[in-house]
């Protein structure tokens, strides 16, 4: 590994929460907005660990709710940097649930978030590259360029759309 590279593992950030009644919706499952808040917080830490910079969330892409997370289960949010460009960083998020008494785990959600550094990187080349090692990291990282191109294309379409909205 070179000085201007880091492994996905270097940014990996994992947290686990017990789902309380105050976290749930009328169906007794984790409220989607609460999960989004948790994801954003953990993903930001992965961004910060990789870049050692201050940044902001630019987008939460492809948030896929796969299975509900009922009250009383544990929710684990596992994130790592999956791609970088000059000032932006993509972070992959895998959300799993666990029934503590049964010990059964399940995939609950996945998401990709993009963060933009609000400071200039120390390295003249920009933010250091990310190197996947495990099969899962390679699977996630191999789609980065395609996802980035789609985001940039969508951003232009969104600008056109937003410019046509009225403010009254």
Rosetta constraint file for C-alpha pairs under 8 A:
AtomPair CA 1 CA 5 HARMONIC 6.28 0.50
AtomPair CA 1 CA 6 HARMONIC 7.32 0.50
AtomPair CA 2 CA 6 HARMONIC 7.98 0.50
AtomPair CA 4 CA 123 HARMONIC 7.69 0.50
AtomPair CA 4 CA 128 HARMONIC 4.81 0.50
AtomPair CA 4 CA 129 HARMONIC 6.32 0.50
AtomPair CA 5 CA 128 HARMONIC 5.09 0.50
AtomPair CA 5 CA 129 HARMONIC 4.59 0.50
AtomPair CA 5 CA 130 HARMONIC 5.70 0.50
AtomPair CA 5 CA 131 HARMONIC 6.81 0.50
AtomPair CA 6 CA 10 HARMONIC 6.43 0.50
AtomPair CA 6 CA 50 HARMONIC 7.33 0.50
AtomPair CA 6 CA 128 HARMONIC 6.76 0.50
AtomPair CA 6 CA 129 HARMONIC 6.24 0.50
AtomPair CA 6 CA 130 HARMONIC 5.04 0.50
AtomPair CA 6 CA 131 HARMONIC 6.00 0.50
AtomPair CA 7 CA 11 HARMONIC 7.44 0.50
AtomPair CA 7 CA 130 HARMONIC 5.43 0.50
AtomPair CA 7 CA 131 HARMONIC 4.58 0.50
AtomPair CA 7 CA 132 HARMONIC 5.94 0.50
AtomPair CA 7 CA 133 HARMONIC 7.20 0.50
AtomPair CA 8 CA 12 HARMONIC 6.46 0.50
AtomPair CA 8 CA 80 HARMONIC 5.77 0.50
AtomPair CA 8 CA 81 HARMONIC 5.71 0.50
AtomPair CA 8 CA 82 HARMONIC 6.86 0.50
AtomPair CA 8 CA 130 HARMONIC 5.96 0.50
AtomPair CA 8 CA 131 HARMONIC 5.91 0.50
AtomPair CA 8 CA 132 HARMONIC 5.41 0.50
AtomPair CA 8 CA 133 HARMONIC 7.35 0.50
AtomPair CA 8 CA 137 HARMONIC 7.10 0.50
AtomPair CA 9 CA 80 HARMONIC 6.88 0.50
AtomPair CA 9 CA 132 HARMONIC 7.91 0.50
AtomPair CA 10 CA 49 HARMONIC 7.28 0.50
AtomPair CA 10 CA 50 HARMONIC 6.78 0.50
AtomPair CA 11 CA 45 HARMONIC 7.94 0.50
AtomPair CA 11 CA 46 HARMONIC 4.75 0.50
AtomPair CA 11 CA 47 HARMONIC 6.96 0.50
AtomPair CA 11 CA 48 HARMONIC 7.96 0.50
AtomPair CA 11 CA 49 HARMONIC 5.20 0.50
AtomPair CA 11 CA 50 HARMONIC 5.10 0.50
AtomPair CA 11 CA 79 HARMONIC 7.79 0.50
AtomPair CA 11 CA 80 HARMONIC 5.27 0.50
AtomPair CA 11 CA 81 HARMONIC 6.08 0.50
AtomPair CA 12 CA 46 HARMONIC 5.87 0.50
AtomPair CA 12 CA 78 HARMONIC 7.09 0.50
AtomPair CA 12 CA 79 HARMONIC 5.47 0.50
AtomPair CA 12 CA 80 HARMONIC 4.37 0.50
AtomPair CA 12 CA 81 HARMONIC 7.32 0.50
AtomPair CA 13 CA 42 HARMONIC 6.51 0.50
AtomPair CA 13 CA 43 HARMONIC 7.41 0.50
AtomPair CA 13 CA 45 HARMONIC 6.73 0.50
AtomPair CA 13 CA 46 HARMONIC 5.56 0.50
AtomPair CA 13 CA 78 HARMONIC 5.95 0.50
AtomPair CA 13 CA 79 HARMONIC 5.29 0.50
AtomPair CA 13 CA 80 HARMONIC 6.45 0.50
AtomPair CA 14 CA 42 HARMONIC 7.16 0.50
AtomPair CA 14 CA 76 HARMONIC 6.96 0.50
AtomPair CA 14 CA 77 HARMONIC 5.54 0.50
AtomPair CA 14 CA 78 HARMONIC 4.43 0.50
AtomPair CA 14 CA 79 HARMONIC 6.32 0.50
AtomPair CA 15 CA 42 HARMONIC 7.27 0.50
AtomPair CA 15 CA 76 HARMONIC 5.62 0.50
AtomPair CA 15 CA 77 HARMONIC 5.42 0.50
AtomPair CA 15 CA 78 HARMONIC 6.77 0.50
AtomPair CA 16 CA 74 HARMONIC 6.58 0.50
AtomPair CA 16 CA 75 HARMONIC 5.52 0.50
AtomPair CA 16 CA 76 HARMONIC 4.21 0.50
AtomPair CA 16 CA 77 HARMONIC 6.37 0.50
AtomPair CA 17 CA 74 HARMONIC 5.55 0.50
AtomPair CA 17 CA 75 HARMONIC 5.31 0.50
AtomPair CA 17 CA 76 HARMONIC 6.49 0.50
AtomPair CA 18 CA 72 HARMONIC 6.52 0.50
AtomPair CA 18 CA 73 HARMONIC 6.11 0.50
AtomPair CA 18 CA 74 HARMONIC 4.47 0.50
AtomPair CA 18 CA 75 HARMONIC 6.41 0.50
AtomPair CA 19 CA 23 HARMONIC 6.17 0.50
AtomPair CA 19 CA 24 HARMONIC 7.55 0.50
AtomPair CA 19 CA 30 HARMONIC 6.78 0.50
AtomPair CA 19 CA 69 HARMONIC 7.87 0.50
AtomPair CA 19 CA 70 HARMONIC 7.18 0.50
AtomPair CA 19 CA 71 HARMONIC 5.01 0.50
AtomPair CA 19 CA 72 HARMONIC 5.32 0.50
AtomPair CA 19 CA 73 HARMONIC 5.70 0.50
AtomPair CA 19 CA 74 HARMONIC 5.90 0.50
AtomPair CA 19 CA 75 HARMONIC 6.97 0.50
AtomPair CA 20 CA 24 HARMONIC 6.98 0.50
AtomPair CA 20 CA 71 HARMONIC 5.71 0.50
AtomPair CA 20 CA 72 HARMONIC 6.35 0.50
AtomPair CA 21 CA 28 HARMONIC 7.39 0.50
AtomPair CA 21 CA 71 HARMONIC 6.13 0.50
AtomPair CA 23 CA 29 HARMONIC 7.86 0.50
AtomPair CA 23 CA 30 HARMONIC 5.57 0.50
AtomPair CA 23 CA 31 HARMONIC 6.09 0.50
AtomPair CA 23 CA 34 HARMONIC 6.74 0.50
AtomPair CA 23 CA 71 HARMONIC 7.85 0.50
AtomPair CA 24 CA 28 HARMONIC 5.34 0.50
AtomPair CA 24 CA 29 HARMONIC 4.91 0.50
AtomPair CA 24 CA 30 HARMONIC 4.30 0.50
AtomPair CA 24 CA 31 HARMONIC 4.90 0.50
AtomPair CA 24 CA 70 HARMONIC 7.77 0.50
AtomPair CA 24 CA 71 HARMONIC 6.66 0.50
AtomPair CA 25 CA 29 HARMONIC 5.76 0.50
AtomPair CA 25 CA 30 HARMONIC 6.28 0.50
AtomPair CA 25 CA 31 HARMONIC 5.05 0.50
AtomPair CA 28 CA 70 HARMONIC 5.89 0.50
AtomPair CA 28 CA 71 HARMONIC 5.83 0.50
AtomPair CA 29 CA 68 HARMONIC 6.13 0.50
AtomPair CA 29 CA 69 HARMONIC 5.21 0.50
AtomPair CA 29 CA 70 HARMONIC 4.05 0.50
AtomPair CA 29 CA 71 HARMONIC 5.56 0.50
AtomPair CA 30 CA 34 HARMONIC 7.07 0.50
AtomPair CA 30 CA 35 HARMONIC 6.95 0.50
AtomPair CA 30 CA 68 HARMONIC 7.14 0.50
AtomPair CA 30 CA 69 HARMONIC 5.36 0.50
AtomPair CA 30 CA 70 HARMONIC 6.08 0.50
AtomPair CA 30 CA 71 HARMONIC 6.72 0.50
AtomPair CA 31 CA 35 HARMONIC 6.50 0.50
AtomPair CA 32 CA 36 HARMONIC 6.22 0.50
AtomPair CA 33 CA 37 HARMONIC 6.26 0.50
AtomPair CA 34 CA 38 HARMONIC 6.33 0.50
AtomPair CA 35 CA 39 HARMONIC 6.09 0.50
AtomPair CA 36 CA 40 HARMONIC 6.12 0.50
AtomPair CA 37 CA 41 HARMONIC 6.31 0.50
AtomPair CA 38 CA 42 HARMONIC 6.31 0.50
AtomPair CA 38 CA 77 HARMONIC 7.88 0.50
AtomPair CA 39 CA 43 HARMONIC 5.89 0.50
AtomPair CA 39 CA 77 HARMONIC 6.72 0.50
AtomPair CA 39 CA 93 HARMONIC 7.14 0.50
AtomPair CA 40 CA 44 HARMONIC 6.02 0.50
AtomPair CA 40 CA 57 HARMONIC 7.67 0.50
AtomPair CA 40 CA 113 HARMONIC 7.71 0.50
AtomPair CA 41 CA 45 HARMONIC 6.67 0.50
AtomPair CA 42 CA 46 HARMONIC 6.66 0.50
AtomPair CA 42 CA 77 HARMONIC 7.22 0.50
AtomPair CA 42 CA 78 HARMONIC 7.89 0.50
AtomPair CA 42 CA 79 HARMONIC 6.93 0.50
AtomPair CA 43 CA 47 HARMONIC 6.36 0.50
AtomPair CA 43 CA 79 HARMONIC 5.77 0.50
AtomPair CA 43 CA 80 HARMONIC 7.32 0.50
AtomPair CA 43 CA 91 HARMONIC 6.18 0.50
AtomPair CA 43 CA 92 HARMONIC 7.62 0.50
AtomPair CA 43 CA 93 HARMONIC 6.98 0.50
AtomPair CA 43 CA 113 HARMONIC 7.31 0.50
AtomPair CA 44 CA 48 HARMONIC 6.16 0.50
AtomPair CA 44 CA 57 HARMONIC 7.55 0.50
AtomPair CA 44 CA 115 HARMONIC 7.47 0.50
AtomPair CA 45 CA 49 HARMONIC 6.02 0.50
AtomPair CA 46 CA 50 HARMONIC 6.25 0.50
AtomPair CA 46 CA 79 HARMONIC 6.41 0.50
AtomPair CA 46 CA 80 HARMONIC 5.62 0.50
AtomPair CA 46 CA 81 HARMONIC 6.36 0.50
AtomPair CA 46 CA 91 HARMONIC 7.14 0.50
AtomPair CA 47 CA 51 HARMONIC 6.12 0.50
AtomPair CA 47 CA 52 HARMONIC 7.84 0.50
AtomPair CA 47 CA 80 HARMONIC 7.82 0.50
AtomPair CA 47 CA 81 HARMONIC 6.52 0.50
AtomPair CA 47 CA 89 HARMONIC 6.76 0.50
AtomPair CA 47 CA 90 HARMONIC 7.99 0.50
AtomPair CA 47 CA 91 HARMONIC 6.87 0.50
AtomPair CA 47 CA 115 HARMONIC 7.05 0.50
AtomPair CA 48 CA 52 HARMONIC 4.89 0.50
AtomPair CA 48 CA 53 HARMONIC 5.69 0.50
AtomPair CA 48 CA 54 HARMONIC 6.72 0.50
AtomPair CA 48 CA 55 HARMONIC 7.73 0.50
AtomPair CA 50 CA 81 HARMONIC 7.15 0.50
AtomPair CA 50 CA 128 HARMONIC 7.92 0.50
AtomPair CA 51 CA 121 HARMONIC 7.59 0.50
AtomPair CA 51 CA 127 HARMONIC 6.34 0.50
AtomPair CA 51 CA 128 HARMONIC 7.25 0.50
AtomPair CA 53 CA 117 HARMONIC 6.37 0.50
AtomPair CA 53 CA 118 HARMONIC 7.62 0.50
AtomPair CA 53 CA 119 HARMONIC 6.35 0.50
AtomPair CA 53 CA 121 HARMONIC 7.14 0.50
AtomPair CA 54 CA 117 HARMONIC 5.84 0.50
AtomPair CA 54 CA 118 HARMONIC 5.85 0.50
AtomPair CA 54 CA 119 HARMONIC 6.23 0.50
AtomPair CA 55 CA 115 HARMONIC 6.29 0.50
AtomPair CA 55 CA 116 HARMONIC 5.28 0.50
AtomPair CA 55 CA 117 HARMONIC 4.04 0.50
AtomPair CA 55 CA 118 HARMONIC 4.83 0.50
AtomPair CA 55 CA 119 HARMONIC 7.19 0.50
AtomPair CA 56 CA 115 HARMONIC 5.42 0.50
AtomPair CA 56 CA 116 HARMONIC 5.48 0.50
AtomPair CA 56 CA 117 HARMONIC 6.60 0.50
AtomPair CA 56 CA 118 HARMONIC 7.02 0.50
AtomPair CA 57 CA 113 HARMONIC 7.31 0.50
AtomPair CA 57 CA 114 HARMONIC 6.09 0.50
AtomPair CA 57 CA 115 HARMONIC 4.47 0.50
AtomPair CA 57 CA 116 HARMONIC 6.52 0.50
AtomPair CA 58 CA 113 HARMONIC 7.56 0.50
AtomPair CA 58 CA 114 HARMONIC 5.38 0.50
AtomPair CA 58 CA 115 HARMONIC 5.17 0.50
AtomPair CA 58 CA 116 HARMONIC 6.21 0.50
AtomPair CA 59 CA 113 HARMONIC 5.59 0.50
AtomPair CA 59 CA 114 HARMONIC 5.19 0.50
AtomPair CA 59 CA 115 HARMONIC 7.13 0.50
AtomPair CA 60 CA 111 HARMONIC 7.06 0.50
AtomPair CA 60 CA 112 HARMONIC 6.00 0.50
AtomPair CA 60 CA 113 HARMONIC 4.31 0.50
AtomPair CA 60 CA 114 HARMONIC 6.47 0.50
AtomPair CA 61 CA 111 HARMONIC 6.23 0.50
AtomPair CA 61 CA 112 HARMONIC 5.07 0.50
AtomPair CA 61 CA 113 HARMONIC 5.67 0.50
AtomPair CA 61 CA 114 HARMONIC 7.73 0.50
AtomPair CA 62 CA 110 HARMONIC 7.56 0.50
AtomPair CA 62 CA 111 HARMONIC 5.35 0.50
AtomPair CA 62 CA 112 HARMONIC 6.04 0.50
AtomPair CA 63 CA 109 HARMONIC 7.10 0.50
AtomPair CA 63 CA 110 HARMONIC 5.84 0.50
AtomPair CA 63 CA 111 HARMONIC 4.27 0.50
AtomPair CA 63 CA 112 HARMONIC 6.84 0.50
AtomPair CA 64 CA 109 HARMONIC 5.33 0.50
AtomPair CA 64 CA 110 HARMONIC 5.34 0.50
AtomPair CA 64 CA 111 HARMONIC 6.24 0.50
AtomPair CA 65 CA 108 HARMONIC 6.28 0.50
AtomPair CA 65 CA 109 HARMONIC 4.60 0.50
AtomPair CA 65 CA 110 HARMONIC 7.02 0.50
AtomPair CA 66 CA 107 HARMONIC 6.85 0.50
AtomPair CA 66 CA 108 HARMONIC 4.89 0.50
AtomPair CA 66 CA 109 HARMONIC 5.00 0.50
AtomPair CA 66 CA 110 HARMONIC 7.79 0.50
AtomPair CA 67 CA 106 HARMONIC 7.87 0.50
AtomPair CA 67 CA 107 HARMONIC 6.80 0.50
AtomPair CA 67 CA 108 HARMONIC 4.44 0.50
AtomPair CA 67 CA 109 HARMONIC 6.84 0.50
AtomPair CA 68 CA 108 HARMONIC 6.39 0.50
AtomPair CA 69 CA 73 HARMONIC 6.64 0.50
AtomPair CA 69 CA 74 HARMONIC 8.00 0.50
AtomPair CA 69 CA 75 HARMONIC 7.19 0.50
AtomPair CA 69 CA 97 HARMONIC 6.26 0.50
AtomPair CA 69 CA 108 HARMONIC 6.89 0.50
AtomPair CA 72 CA 99 HARMONIC 7.55 0.50
AtomPair CA 72 CA 100 HARMONIC 7.97 0.50
AtomPair CA 73 CA 97 HARMONIC 6.51 0.50
AtomPair CA 73 CA 98 HARMONIC 5.53 0.50
AtomPair CA 73 CA 99 HARMONIC 4.96 0.50
AtomPair CA 73 CA 100 HARMONIC 6.28 0.50
AtomPair CA 74 CA 97 HARMONIC 5.58 0.50
AtomPair CA 74 CA 98 HARMONIC 5.11 0.50
AtomPair CA 74 CA 99 HARMONIC 6.65 0.50
AtomPair CA 74 CA 100 HARMONIC 6.86 0.50
AtomPair CA 75 CA 95 HARMONIC 6.86 0.50
AtomPair CA 75 CA 96 HARMONIC 5.79 0.50
AtomPair CA 75 CA 97 HARMONIC 4.59 0.50
AtomPair CA 75 CA 98 HARMONIC 6.55 0.50
AtomPair CA 76 CA 95 HARMONIC 5.65 0.50
AtomPair CA 76 CA 96 HARMONIC 5.23 0.50
AtomPair CA 76 CA 97 HARMONIC 6.27 0.50
AtomPair CA 77 CA 93 HARMONIC 6.71 0.50
AtomPair CA 77 CA 94 HARMONIC 5.93 0.50
AtomPair CA 77 CA 95 HARMONIC 4.67 0.50
AtomPair CA 77 CA 96 HARMONIC 6.67 0.50
AtomPair CA 78 CA 93 HARMONIC 5.67 0.50
AtomPair CA 78 CA 94 HARMONIC 5.22 0.50
AtomPair CA 78 CA 95 HARMONIC 6.36 0.50
AtomPair CA 79 CA 91 HARMONIC 6.57 0.50
AtomPair CA 79 CA 92 HARMONIC 5.46 0.50
AtomPair CA 79 CA 93 HARMONIC 4.43 0.50
AtomPair CA 79 CA 94 HARMONIC 6.40 0.50
AtomPair CA 80 CA 91 HARMONIC 5.55 0.50
AtomPair CA 80 CA 92 HARMONIC 5.59 0.50
AtomPair CA 80 CA 93 HARMONIC 6.94 0.50
AtomPair CA 81 CA 89 HARMONIC 6.96 0.50
AtomPair CA 81 CA 90 HARMONIC 5.91 0.50
AtomPair CA 81 CA 91 HARMONIC 4.34 0.50
AtomPair CA 81 CA 92 HARMONIC 6.21 0.50
AtomPair CA 81 CA 130 HARMONIC 7.06 0.50
AtomPair CA 82 CA 89 HARMONIC 7.74 0.50
AtomPair CA 82 CA 90 HARMONIC 5.59 0.50
AtomPair CA 82 CA 91 HARMONIC 5.36 0.50
AtomPair CA 82 CA 92 HARMONIC 5.87 0.50
AtomPair CA 82 CA 130 HARMONIC 6.94 0.50
AtomPair CA 82 CA 132 HARMONIC 7.89 0.50
AtomPair CA 82 CA 137 HARMONIC 7.47 0.50
AtomPair CA 82 CA 140 HARMONIC 6.55 0.50
AtomPair CA 82 CA 141 HARMONIC 4.94 0.50
AtomPair CA 82 CA 144 HARMONIC 6.83 0.50
AtomPair CA 83 CA 89 HARMONIC 5.91 0.50
AtomPair CA 83 CA 90 HARMONIC 5.08 0.50
AtomPair CA 83 CA 91 HARMONIC 7.14 0.50
AtomPair CA 83 CA 129 HARMONIC 7.49 0.50
AtomPair CA 83 CA 130 HARMONIC 6.31 0.50
AtomPair CA 83 CA 141 HARMONIC 6.31 0.50
AtomPair CA 83 CA 144 HARMONIC 5.74 0.50
AtomPair CA 83 CA 145 HARMONIC 7.96 0.50
AtomPair CA 84 CA 88 HARMONIC 5.92 0.50
AtomPair CA 84 CA 89 HARMONIC 4.46 0.50
AtomPair CA 84 CA 90 HARMONIC 6.16 0.50
AtomPair CA 84 CA 127 HARMONIC 6.79 0.50
AtomPair CA 84 CA 128 HARMONIC 7.50 0.50
AtomPair CA 84 CA 129 HARMONIC 6.23 0.50
AtomPair CA 84 CA 130 HARMONIC 6.98 0.50
AtomPair CA 85 CA 89 HARMONIC 6.39 0.50
AtomPair CA 85 CA 126 HARMONIC 7.59 0.50
AtomPair CA 85 CA 127 HARMONIC 6.83 0.50
AtomPair CA 86 CA 125 HARMONIC 7.48 0.50
AtomPair CA 86 CA 126 HARMONIC 4.92 0.50
AtomPair CA 86 CA 127 HARMONIC 5.83 0.50
AtomPair CA 87 CA 116 HARMONIC 5.74 0.50
AtomPair CA 87 CA 117 HARMONIC 5.50 0.50
AtomPair CA 87 CA 120 HARMONIC 7.74 0.50
AtomPair CA 87 CA 121 HARMONIC 7.70 0.50
AtomPair CA 87 CA 126 HARMONIC 6.62 0.50
AtomPair CA 87 CA 127 HARMONIC 6.41 0.50
AtomPair CA 88 CA 114 HARMONIC 6.68 0.50
AtomPair CA 88 CA 115 HARMONIC 5.56 0.50
AtomPair CA 88 CA 116 HARMONIC 4.34 0.50
AtomPair CA 88 CA 117 HARMONIC 6.21 0.50
AtomPair CA 88 CA 127 HARMONIC 7.91 0.50
AtomPair CA 89 CA 114 HARMONIC 5.55 0.50
AtomPair CA 89 CA 115 HARMONIC 5.24 0.50
AtomPair CA 89 CA 116 HARMONIC 6.41 0.50
AtomPair CA 90 CA 112 HARMONIC 6.61 0.50
AtomPair CA 90 CA 113 HARMONIC 5.61 0.50
AtomPair CA 90 CA 114 HARMONIC 4.46 0.50
AtomPair CA 90 CA 115 HARMONIC 6.46 0.50
AtomPair CA 90 CA 144 HARMONIC 7.86 0.50
AtomPair CA 91 CA 112 HARMONIC 5.63 0.50
AtomPair CA 91 CA 113 HARMONIC 5.20 0.50
AtomPair CA 91 CA 114 HARMONIC 6.27 0.50
AtomPair CA 91 CA 115 HARMONIC 7.81 0.50
AtomPair CA 92 CA 110 HARMONIC 7.60 0.50
AtomPair CA 92 CA 111 HARMONIC 6.02 0.50
AtomPair CA 92 CA 112 HARMONIC 4.70 0.50
AtomPair CA 92 CA 113 HARMONIC 6.62 0.50
AtomPair CA 92 CA 140 HARMONIC 7.48 0.50
AtomPair CA 93 CA 110 HARMONIC 5.50 0.50
AtomPair CA 93 CA 111 HARMONIC 5.06 0.50
AtomPair CA 93 CA 112 HARMONIC 6.11 0.50
AtomPair CA 93 CA 113 HARMONIC 7.86 0.50
AtomPair CA 94 CA 107 HARMONIC 7.70 0.50
AtomPair CA 94 CA 108 HARMONIC 7.99 0.50
AtomPair CA 94 CA 109 HARMONIC 6.18 0.50
AtomPair CA 94 CA 110 HARMONIC 4.67 0.50
AtomPair CA 94 CA 111 HARMONIC 6.76 0.50
AtomPair CA 95 CA 107 HARMONIC 6.26 0.50
AtomPair CA 95 CA 108 HARMONIC 5.40 0.50
AtomPair CA 95 CA 109 HARMONIC 4.89 0.50
AtomPair CA 95 CA 110 HARMONIC 5.92 0.50
AtomPair CA 96 CA 105 HARMONIC 6.70 0.50
AtomPair CA 96 CA 106 HARMONIC 5.52 0.50
AtomPair CA 96 CA 107 HARMONIC 4.52 0.50
AtomPair CA 96 CA 108 HARMONIC 4.99 0.50
AtomPair CA 96 CA 109 HARMONIC 6.90 0.50
AtomPair CA 97 CA 105 HARMONIC 5.52 0.50
AtomPair CA 97 CA 106 HARMONIC 5.31 0.50
AtomPair CA 97 CA 107 HARMONIC 6.37 0.50
AtomPair CA 97 CA 108 HARMONIC 5.99 0.50
AtomPair CA 98 CA 103 HARMONIC 6.41 0.50
AtomPair CA 98 CA 104 HARMONIC 5.54 0.50
AtomPair CA 98 CA 105 HARMONIC 4.27 0.50
AtomPair CA 98 CA 106 HARMONIC 6.46 0.50
AtomPair CA 99 CA 103 HARMONIC 5.51 0.50
AtomPair CA 99 CA 104 HARMONIC 5.39 0.50
AtomPair CA 99 CA 105 HARMONIC 6.56 0.50
AtomPair CA 100 CA 104 HARMONIC 7.33 0.50
AtomPair CA 117 CA 121 HARMONIC 7.88 0.50
AtomPair CA 120 CA 126 HARMONIC 7.79 0.50
AtomPair CA 121 CA 126 HARMONIC 5.48 0.50
AtomPair CA 121 CA 127 HARMONIC 5.89 0.50
AtomPair CA 122 CA 126 HARMONIC 7.35 0.50
AtomPair CA 123 CA 127 HARMONIC 6.81 0.50
AtomPair CA 123 CA 128 HARMONIC 7.50 0.50
AtomPair CA 132 CA 137 HARMONIC 5.06 0.50
AtomPair CA 132 CA 138 HARMONIC 5.25 0.50
AtomPair CA 132 CA 141 HARMONIC 6.86 0.50
AtomPair CA 133 CA 137 HARMONIC 6.21 0.50
AtomPair CA 133 CA 138 HARMONIC 6.54 0.50
AtomPair CA 134 CA 138 HARMONIC 6.20 0.50
AtomPair CA 135 CA 139 HARMONIC 6.14 0.50
AtomPair CA 136 CA 140 HARMONIC 6.22 0.50
AtomPair CA 137 CA 141 HARMONIC 5.96 0.50
AtomPair CA 138 CA 142 HARMONIC 5.85 0.50
AtomPair CA 139 CA 143 HARMONIC 7.28 0.50
AtomPair CA 140 CA 144 HARMONIC 7.35 0.50
AtomPair CA 143 CA 147 HARMONIC 6.23 0.50
AtomPair CA 144 CA 148 HARMONIC 6.01 0.50
AtomPair CA 145 CA 149 HARMONIC 6.11 0.50
AtomPair CA 146 CA 150 HARMONIC 6.25 0.50
AtomPair CA 147 CA 151 HARMONIC 6.15 0.50
AtomPair CA 148 CA 152 HARMONIC 6.21 0.50
AtomPair CA 149 CA 153 HARMONIC 6.19 0.50
AtomPair CA 150 CA 154 HARMONIC 6.02 0.50
AtomPair CA 151 CA 155 HARMONIC 5.95 0.50
AtomPair CA 152 CA 156 HARMONIC 6.55 0.50
AtomPair CA 153 CA 157 HARMONIC 6.59 0.50
AtomPair CA 154 CA 158 HARMONIC 5.99 0.50
AtomPair CA 155 CA 159 HARMONIC 6.18 0.50
AtomPair CA 156 CA 160 HARMONIC 6.45 0.50
AtomPair CA 157 CA 161 HARMONIC 6.22 0.50
AtomPair CA 158 CA 162 HARMONIC 5.93 0.50
AtomPair CA 159 CA 163 HARMONIC 6.08 0.50
AtomPair CA 160 CA 164 HARMONIC 6.70 0.50
AtomPair CA 161 CA 165 HARMONIC 6.84 0.50
